[in-house]
Each structure stands twice: as structure tokens, then as C-alpha cells.
Amino acid sequence: MAGKESVRQTVPDATLIVNESPLSRELSLGTTGEVSAPRPRLRVKKLPPERRRRKINVALEPAWYRRLILRLKEDPQFLRSTVQSAFVLLCIWIGFEFYLFMQWGMSAGTEPFVTRPPGVEGFLPISALISLKYWMLTGMINVIHPSGLFILLAIVATGVLLKKAFCGWLCPIGTLSESLWMAGQKLFGRNMRVTPWLDYPLRSLKYLLLVFFLYAIWQMDTAALKYFIESPYNKVADIKMYLFFAELSTFALWTVLILAGLSVVIKNFWCRYLCPYGALLGALSWFSPLKITRTKETCIDCELCTKACPSSIKVHKVGRVWSDECMSCMRCVEACPVIDTLQMRTSKTAEAVPPWVFGTLVAGVFVAITGMAMLTGHWQNNISREEYAKRFQELDAPVYQHFQGNVAPYGPHD
């Protein structure tokens, strides 16, 4: 009983909330240790105890599993990191299985056979978009890369229902990008901020890439879609993708290193400026009923929410966060010191969605849609082991090459 009672004890937030006007700054120390001339005085607001958002001290819980459950429920960033880590581990497992499959194929069958993991199709976005249009036009799910279609549907569903939560909670590239800028913050003490006159044009790049791909696919009729889906090139698209990264050219290697370096100094460089998936989800996020919502009447203008936002959104200036850059990471909600002031909720209800419920929804939507594909037999493709063995030996043939965005001509026996 004592343990249970102790969990109810809380750690109070700071009583005084400091708010800097645009012209005000903290006092600075010179090289001699003397305080320099004072700058404009800080405006200080006192937060009444009843308005302070309380934080539960998880360490007071004696049982480790209760501490874990309590932290998952009360700490949004711990919950998000747990979900991110689980999804990264899943992707690593898929990658390892695909590596073993490739070892079998490239060895002409001398290595032990390992079934190709369908989850690898999540890294074939163009094929998935083509499959989506083909399904919309014909009602048929293609049997070459069926899981790619359902993974895309799961990603789109999270964008429509839960804003860009896929980027902030599940995407392995997003997790890597976040890890890089956090490492840069620890190494250099801060991250570089791109000036608005350069930031806006750069952010448009991912939308231009998205429009390019969508326009190219939009022009394809049913026959062209079917021709691409059943092409030898598409049948080995995942194999070609693996070989591209396994045998990186000097140019590709330097491109990856430069992108990684930029991601260290600039928050979410790839996601913010170049990722077409991020552009698609950003556009879809406008339809999401759930958005970060600020109660202006109780807001104390401390600007802690804006300072916490990795996407540089001016959260403290808006009633609802409509920005296409919001990844629903909940950092702003966690930073807000005032109870019931910054919440994830719909515009129609006053009741907030707790972070642990939101995180469960993100993972749940993705698992539900991909799980449905497994249960209905639309997860594994219909390419046999014998056909894969044959195609592995023919990878250098012209029918497996991509000629300036067009599928190479092929016959019924290719």
C-alpha cells in the first residue's frame, strides 16, 4: 500500500514561468566572469499551483514493471521512443531475412534457402503507388508486390487520421534523422536554423518530387499499369534495391554521407526538404481530425512549446497546429507547464486524447491494416522459389534494366 500511495506524489513544475519578449535576453557573463550590462527586463508570470501540470515521479514505484507501465503512460517521449525502437528492430529483422534470401539467390542456390520477407516491399514506394492506382481502377490487388500496397494504405491511413504520426512514431528513416540531429545537438550544443527565405523554397522540393511521381503515374492507363506490374524489372525491384545499396557507387556513397552530415547539423533535413512520403503525409494531414490545440485563455505565452518543436512551428501563436511539418511528436505538449492548455484533440470536442492513447492508435492503425493483408492472403507474393532462382541468374539481362523511366520491352516468357 505504501508503494501505491507513493506513486501519487508528484514533482511540481517551476512556480515562475519566464517569458522573453523578442528584444529581451538573459544576462550574459563576460570572459572575466563579470556580469555585462543588463538588457531589457524579463517579463515574469507567476503560475498558480492549481494551474500547474503535475508530473508523476515514476521512480517512487517499487515494482519495475509498474514503473515501466507508468512511464509508458505518463512520459510521451519514452512511449514514442519505445514505439520507434520496436519498429526499427522490426525493420532490422526484415533486412536480415532479406539478406539471407539474397545470399541464397546470389549463390545460385548453394546457400540455405530463406523465404523472402514481404515487409521489404515497404521500401518500394513507386511500385506501391502504381499498385494503388491499379487497385483503384480495377479493384484487383496485384500479386507481384501485394504487401507494398497494404503498407502504403497503412501509411496513408495514419496521415489522414493522425496527421504525420507515421513520420514521428514509426518511420525508420525519420527515427534515424531524429537521432542524427540529436547527436549534432549534443556535439555542437545546438542545431543550425535555416533562414525563412531559404527554408520555404527548400521545403517545396519534396512537394515537387511528389508531384513528379504522381504526374508520371497519373498518365498511365490500366494497360500501362499492368505492363509495369508484371514486368521482369518490377518482379526483382526489391533485389535491385538491395544491390544498389550493397554495391554503392562513389557518387551514391558521397550523396548518402552528405545527407547524413546535413541531418546532423539541421533538424530532420531529409524529412523536411526531400522526402516525397513526408510531402504526401503533410498534404493528407490537413484532413486529420486530430491536431495539437492550444487554449488561448489559459496560455501564459511562455513559448516553451515553440522552443520544444523540432519542426520550428510557432505553436504559441496558433489555436490549432495545421502545419504540414507537424509530426505529432508531442514534444510541445510535454513542454507546456499549464494544465489542459496544449492538447491533442479534435475541434469538436474539449476532451484531449492522451499521448499513450495516441501512440496506441498510431501503431494500431498500421498493424490492423497490414494484419488484414496477412489474414486475407494478400501479404506473400506469387513468385515461386524456382522463378526467383531463374531470375537471380538473369539479373544483367536487358529486361531487368530501367531505361530512362520506362520498363524495358519484354515477352510472355520473360
C-alpha positions as CSV (number, residue, x, y, z in Angstrom):
1,M,0.0,0.0,0.0
2,A,2.8,2.3,0.8
3,G,4.2,1.8,-2.7
4,K,0.9,2.6,-4.3
5,E,0.4,5.7,-2.2
6,S,3.9,7.0,-3.0
7,V,3.2,6.9,-6.8
8,R,0.6,9.6,-6.3
9,Q,3.2,12.0,-5.1
10,T,4.1,14.5,-7.8
11,V,7.0,16.6,-8.8
12,P,5.9,20.2,-9.1
13,D,6.9,22.3,-12.1
14,A,8.6,25.6,-11.6
15,T,6.4,28.2,-10.0
16,L,7.8,31.1,-12.0
17,I,7.5,31.0,-15.7
18,V,9.9,33.3,-17.6
19,N,8.8,34.8,-20.8
20,E,11.2,36.6,-23.1
21,S,10.0,39.3,-25.5
22,P,11.7,39.3,-28.9
23,L,14.0,42.1,-27.6
24,S,14.8,40.6,-24.2
25,R,17.6,38.1,-23.4
26,E,19.2,36.6,-20.3
27,L,22.1,38.4,-18.6
28,S,25.4,37.3,-20.1
29,L,28.8,36.7,-18.5
30,G,31.9,38.2,-19.9
31,T,35.3,36.5,-20.1
32,T,36.3,37.9,-16.8
33,G,33.2,36.5,-15.1
34,E,31.6,39.9,-14.5
35,V,28.0,40.5,-15.4
36,S,27.7,42.6,-18.6
37,A,25.3,45.5,-18.9
38,P,21.7,44.4,-18.3
39,R,19.4,44.0,-21.3
40,P,15.6,44.7,-21.3
41,R,14.0,43.2,-18.2
42,L,12.3,39.8,-18.5
43,R,8.6,39.6,-18.1
44,V,7.8,37.1,-15.3
45,K,4.4,35.5,-14.8
46,K,3.5,33.5,-11.7
47,L,1.7,30.3,-12.3
48,P,-0.8,29.4,-9.6
49,P,-0.3,25.9,-8.1
50,E,-3.7,24.7,-9.3
51,R,-2.8,25.5,-12.9
52,R,0.5,23.7,-12.9
53,R,0.6,20.5,-14.9
54,R,1.7,17.8,-12.5
55,K,4.3,15.1,-13.3
56,I,4.2,11.7,-11.6
57,N,7.5,10.6,-10.1
58,V,7.8,7.2,-11.6
59,A,10.9,6.3,-9.6
60,L,8.8,6.1,-6.4
61,E,7.0,3.0,-7.7
62,P,8.8,0.0,-6.2
63,A,7.9,-2.6,-8.8
64,W,9.9,-2.4,-12.1
65,Y,7.1,-3.5,-14.3
66,R,4.8,-0.9,-12.7
67,R,7.5,1.7,-13.3
68,L,7.6,0.7,-16.9
69,I,3.9,0.8,-17.5
70,L,3.6,4.1,-15.6
71,R,6.3,5.6,-17.7
72,L,4.8,4.5,-20.9
73,K,1.6,6.1,-19.8
74,E,2.9,9.3,-18.4
75,D,6.0,10.0,-20.5
76,P,5.1,10.8,-24.1
77,Q,8.7,10.8,-25.3
78,F,9.6,7.5,-23.6
79,L,6.5,6.0,-25.2
80,R,7.4,7.4,-28.7
81,S,11.0,6.2,-28.4
82,T,9.7,2.7,-27.4
83,V,7.4,2.6,-30.5
84,Q,10.2,3.9,-32.7
85,S,12.7,1.3,-31.4
86,A,10.3,-1.5,-31.8
87,F,9.7,-0.5,-35.4
88,V,13.4,-0.1,-36.1
89,L,14.1,-3.6,-34.7
90,L,11.3,-5.0,-36.9
91,C,12.9,-3.3,-40.0
92,I,16.3,-4.7,-39.0
93,W,14.8,-8.2,-38.7
94,I,13.2,-7.8,-42.1
95,G,16.5,-6.6,-43.5
96,F,18.4,-9.6,-42.0
97,E,15.9,-12.0,-43.5
98,F,16.2,-10.4,-46.9
99,Y,20.0,-10.5,-46.6
100,L,19.8,-14.3,-46.1
101,F,17.4,-14.5,-49.1
102,M,19.9,-12.6,-51.2
103,Q,22.7,-14.8,-50.1
104,W,20.7,-17.8,-51.3
105,G,19.9,-16.2,-54.6
106,M,23.3,-14.8,-55.4
107,S,25.0,-18.2,-54.5
108,A,22.9,-19.9,-57.2
109,G,21.2,-22.0,-54.5
110,T,24.2,-23.3,-52.7
111,E,23.4,-21.3,-49.5
112,P,20.3,-22.4,-47.4
113,F,17.0,-21.1,-48.7
114,V,15.3,-18.4,-46.6
115,T,11.8,-17.1,-47.6
116,R,11.8,-13.6,-48.9
117,P,10.2,-11.3,-46.2
118,P,7.2,-9.4,-47.7
119,G,7.9,-6.4,-45.4
120,V,10.8,-5.4,-47.7
121,E,8.1,-4.0,-50.1
122,G,7.6,-1.1,-47.8
123,F,10.8,0.3,-49.3
124,L,9.3,0.2,-52.9
125,P,7.1,3.4,-52.8
126,I,6.9,3.8,-56.6
127,S,5.7,0.2,-57.1
128,A,3.2,0.7,-54.2
129,L,1.8,3.9,-55.8
130,I,1.4,2.1,-59.1
131,S,-0.3,-0.8,-57.3
132,L,-2.6,1.6,-55.6
133,K,-3.8,3.2,-58.8
134,Y,-4.2,-0.2,-60.4
135,W,-6.3,-1.4,-57.5
136,M,-8.5,1.8,-57.6
137,L,-9.1,1.4,-61.4
138,T,-9.7,-2.4,-61.5
139,G,-10.4,-3.5,-57.9
140,M,-7.6,-6.1,-58.2
141,I,-4.7,-6.4,-55.9
142,N,-1.6,-7.3,-57.8
143,V,0.2,-10.5,-56.8
144,I,3.7,-9.3,-57.5
145,H,4.1,-6.8,-54.6
146,P,0.8,-7.1,-52.7
147,S,2.2,-6.2,-49.2
148,G,3.7,-2.9,-50.6
149,L,0.1,-1.8,-51.4
150,F,-1.1,-2.5,-47.9
151,I,1.9,-0.9,-46.3
152,L,1.2,2.2,-48.4
153,L,-2.5,2.1,-47.4
154,A,-1.5,1.9,-43.7
155,I,0.8,4.9,-44.1
156,V,-1.9,6.9,-45.9
157,A,-4.4,6.0,-43.2
158,T,-2.2,7.3,-40.4
159,G,-1.8,10.5,-42.3
160,V,-5.5,11.1,-42.8
161,L,-6.5,10.1,-39.3
162,L,-3.4,11.0,-37.2
163,K,-1.6,13.7,-39.0
164,K,2.1,12.9,-39.9
165,A,2.3,10.5,-37.0
166,F,3.9,7.8,-39.2
167,C,6.9,10.2,-39.7
168,G,7.3,10.9,-35.9
169,W,6.4,7.5,-34.5
170,L,7.1,4.7,-37.0
171,C,9.2,5.7,-40.0
172,P,12.8,4.2,-39.6
173,I,14.3,6.9,-41.7
174,G,12.5,9.5,-39.6
175,T,13.9,7.8,-36.5
176,L,17.4,7.9,-37.9
177,S,17.1,11.5,-38.9
178,E,16.0,12.4,-35.4
179,S,18.9,10.5,-33.9
180,L,21.3,12.4,-36.1
181,W,20.1,15.9,-35.2
182,M,20.0,15.0,-31.5
183,A,23.6,13.8,-31.8
184,G,24.5,17.0,-33.5
185,Q,22.8,19.0,-30.7
186,K,24.9,17.1,-28.1
187,L,28.1,17.6,-30.1
188,F,27.8,21.3,-31.0
189,G,25.4,22.5,-28.4
190,R,22.7,23.5,-30.9
191,N,21.4,22.8,-34.4
192,M,21.6,25.2,-37.3
193,R,18.5,27.1,-38.2
194,V,17.8,27.7,-41.9
195,T,16.6,31.2,-42.6
196,P,13.0,31.5,-43.7
197,W,13.9,32.9,-47.2
198,L,15.8,29.7,-47.8
199,D,13.7,27.3,-45.7
200,Y,10.4,27.8,-47.7
201,P,12.0,27.1,-51.2
202,L,13.8,24.1,-49.8
203,R,10.6,22.7,-48.3
204,S,9.0,22.9,-51.7
205,L,11.5,20.4,-53.1
206,K,9.8,17.4,-51.5
207,Y,6.4,18.5,-53.0
208,L,8.0,18.9,-56.4
209,L,9.3,15.3,-56.2
210,L,5.9,14.1,-55.1
211,V,4.2,15.9,-58.0
212,F,6.7,14.5,-60.4
213,F,6.0,10.9,-59.3
214,L,2.2,11.4,-59.1
215,Y,2.1,13.0,-62.5
216,A,4.0,10.2,-64.1
217,I,1.7,7.6,-62.6
218,W,-1.4,9.6,-63.3
219,Q,-0.6,9.4,-67.1
220,M,-0.5,5.6,-67.0
221,D,-3.7,3.8,-68.1
222,T,-4.8,0.4,-66.9
223,A,-2.8,-1.4,-69.6
224,A,0.4,0.6,-68.8
225,L,0.0,-0.1,-65.1
226,K,-0.5,-3.8,-65.7
227,Y,2.5,-3.9,-68.1
228,F,4.7,-2.3,-65.4
229,I,3.4,-4.5,-62.5
230,E,4.1,-7.8,-64.5
231,S,7.4,-6.7,-65.9
232,P,10.6,-8.6,-65.0
233,Y,12.0,-5.3,-63.7
234,N,9.2,-4.9,-61.2
235,K,9.4,-8.5,-60.1
236,V,13.0,-8.0,-59.0
237,A,12.7,-4.3,-57.9
238,D,13.5,-5.3,-54.3
239,I,16.5,-7.3,-55.3
240,K,17.8,-4.4,-57.4
241,M,17.3,-2.0,-54.5
242,Y,19.4,-4.3,-52.2
243,L,22.2,-4.5,-54.8
244,F,22.1,-0.7,-55.2
245,F,22.9,-0.2,-51.5
246,A,25.2,-3.2,-51.2
247,E,27.3,-2.0,-54.2
248,L,27.1,1.8,-53.7
249,S,28.9,3.8,-56.3
250,T,31.2,6.6,-55.2
251,F,28.7,9.2,-56.2
252,A,25.9,7.5,-54.3
253,L,28.1,7.0,-51.2
254,W,29.0,10.6,-51.1
255,T,25.4,11.6,-51.5
256,V,24.4,9.5,-48.5
257,L,27.3,10.9,-46.4
258,I,26.4,14.5,-47.3
259,L,22.7,13.9,-46.5
260,A,23.8,12.3,-43.1
261,G,26.1,15.3,-42.4
262,L,23.4,17.8,-43.2
263,S,21.0,15.8,-40.9
264,V,23.5,16.2,-38.0
265,V,23.5,20.0,-38.2
266,I,20.0,20.7,-39.4
267,K,17.0,19.1,-37.8
268,N,15.2,16.5,-39.9
269,F,17.0,17.6,-43.1
270,W,15.8,14.7,-45.3
271,C,12.3,14.6,-43.9
272,R,11.8,18.4,-44.1
273,Y,13.2,19.1,-47.5
274,L,13.5,15.9,-49.7
275,C,11.1,13.1,-48.6
276,P,8.2,12.6,-51.0
277,Y,6.4,10.4,-48.4
278,G,6.7,13.3,-46.0
279,A,5.1,15.6,-48.6
280,L,2.2,13.2,-49.2
281,L,1.5,12.8,-45.5
282,G,1.9,16.5,-44.9
283,A,-0.8,17.2,-47.5
284,L,-3.1,14.5,-46.1
285,S,-2.5,15.8,-42.5
286,W,-4.8,18.7,-43.3
287,F,-7.7,16.2,-43.3
288,S,-6.8,14.8,-39.9
289,P,-9.4,15.4,-37.2
290,L,-6.8,15.3,-34.5
291,K,-4.4,18.3,-34.2
292,I,-2.4,19.9,-31.4
293,T,-4.8,22.5,-30.0
294,R,-3.9,25.5,-27.7
295,T,-6.3,27.0,-25.3
296,K,-5.6,30.7,-25.6
297,E,-7.4,31.7,-22.4
298,T,-5.1,29.7,-20.2
299,C,-1.9,30.1,-22.2
300,I,0.8,32.1,-20.4
301,D,2.9,32.8,-23.5
302,C,6.0,31.1,-22.1
303,E,6.8,29.9,-25.7
304,L,8.2,26.7,-24.3
305,C,6.1,24.8,-26.8
306,T,7.7,26.6,-29.8
307,K,11.2,26.1,-28.4
308,A,10.5,22.3,-28.0
309,C,9.2,21.8,-31.5
310,P,11.7,20.1,-33.8
311,S,9.9,21.4,-36.9
312,S,10.2,25.0,-35.9
313,I,6.4,25.6,-35.7
314,K,5.2,28.7,-33.9
315,V,2.9,26.7,-31.7
316,H,2.5,29.5,-29.2
317,K,0.9,31.7,-31.9
318,V,-1.8,29.4,-33.2
319,G,-5.1,28.0,-31.9
320,R,-4.6,24.7,-33.8
321,V,-1.5,23.4,-35.4
322,W,-2.3,22.9,-39.1
323,S,1.3,23.0,-40.3
324,D,2.2,20.2,-42.8
325,E,5.5,19.8,-40.9
326,C,3.9,18.7,-37.6
327,M,4.8,15.1,-36.9
328,S,2.7,14.7,-33.8
329,C,5.8,14.0,-31.7
330,M,4.1,15.6,-28.6
331,R,7.2,17.5,-27.6
332,C,5.3,20.7,-27.4
333,V,2.5,19.1,-25.3
334,E,5.1,17.7,-22.9
335,A,6.8,21.1,-22.6
336,C,3.7,23.1,-21.8
337,P,3.6,23.7,-18.0
338,V,-0.1,24.7,-17.8
339,I,-2.7,22.0,-17.3
340,D,-5.1,21.4,-20.2
341,T,-3.6,24.2,-22.3
342,L,-1.9,22.3,-25.1
343,Q,-3.6,19.0,-26.1
344,M,-4.1,16.6,-29.0
345,R,-7.8,16.7,-29.7
346,T,-10.4,17.3,-32.4
347,S,-12.1,20.7,-33.0
348,K,-15.5,19.3,-32.0
349,T,-14.6,18.0,-28.5
350,A,-12.9,19.5,-25.4
351,E,-11.6,16.2,-24.3
352,A,-8.0,15.5,-25.1
353,V,-6.5,12.3,-26.5
354,P,-3.8,11.2,-24.0
355,P,-0.4,10.6,-25.6
356,W,-0.5,6.9,-24.7
357,V,-3.8,6.5,-26.5
358,F,-2.5,8.4,-29.5
359,G,0.6,6.2,-29.6
360,T,-1.6,3.1,-29.4
361,L,-3.7,4.4,-32.3
362,V,-0.6,5.1,-34.5
363,A,0.7,1.5,-34.0
364,G,-2.8,0.0,-34.0
365,V,-3.8,1.5,-37.4
366,F,-0.6,0.3,-39.0
367,V,-0.8,-3.2,-37.5
368,A,-4.5,-3.5,-38.3
369,I,-4.2,-2.8,-42.0
370,T,-1.1,-4.9,-42.6
371,G,-2.5,-7.6,-40.4
372,M,-5.7,-7.6,-42.5
373,A,-3.5,-8.3,-45.6
374,M,-1.9,-11.3,-43.8
375,L,-5.2,-12.7,-42.8
376,T,-6.8,-12.3,-46.2
377,G,-3.8,-13.9,-48.1
378,H,-2.6,-10.6,-49.7
379,W,0.8,-10.5,-48.0
380,Q,3.0,-13.0,-49.7
381,N,3.6,-12.6,-53.5
382,N,3.1,-15.4,-56.0
383,I,6.6,-15.6,-57.3
384,S,7.9,-19.2,-56.7
385,R,11.3,-20.2,-55.4
386,E,12.1,-21.7,-58.8
387,E,11.2,-18.5,-60.6
388,Y,13.4,-16.4,-58.2
389,A,16.3,-18.9,-58.7
390,K,16.0,-18.3,-62.5
391,R,15.7,-14.5,-62.3
392,F,18.7,-14.3,-60.0
393,Q,20.8,-15.8,-62.8
394,E,19.5,-13.3,-65.3
395,L,19.8,-10.0,-63.4
396,D,22.1,-8.5,-66.0
397,A,19.8,-9.1,-68.9
398,P,18.2,-6.0,-70.6
399,V,14.7,-6.9,-69.4
400,Y,15.8,-6.2,-65.8
401,Q,17.1,-2.7,-66.6
402,H,15.2,0.6,-66.2
403,F,15.6,2.7,-69.3
404,Q,15.0,6.5,-68.6
405,G,11.9,5.8,-66.5
406,N,10.5,3.2,-68.9
407,V,10.2,-0.5,-68.4
408,A,12.3,-2.4,-70.9
409,P,10.2,-4.4,-73.6
410,Y,9.6,-8.0,-72.5
411,G,7.8,-11.0,-73.9
412,P,5.4,-13.5,-72.4
413,H,8.2,-15.9,-71.4
414,D,10.5,-13.2,-69.7
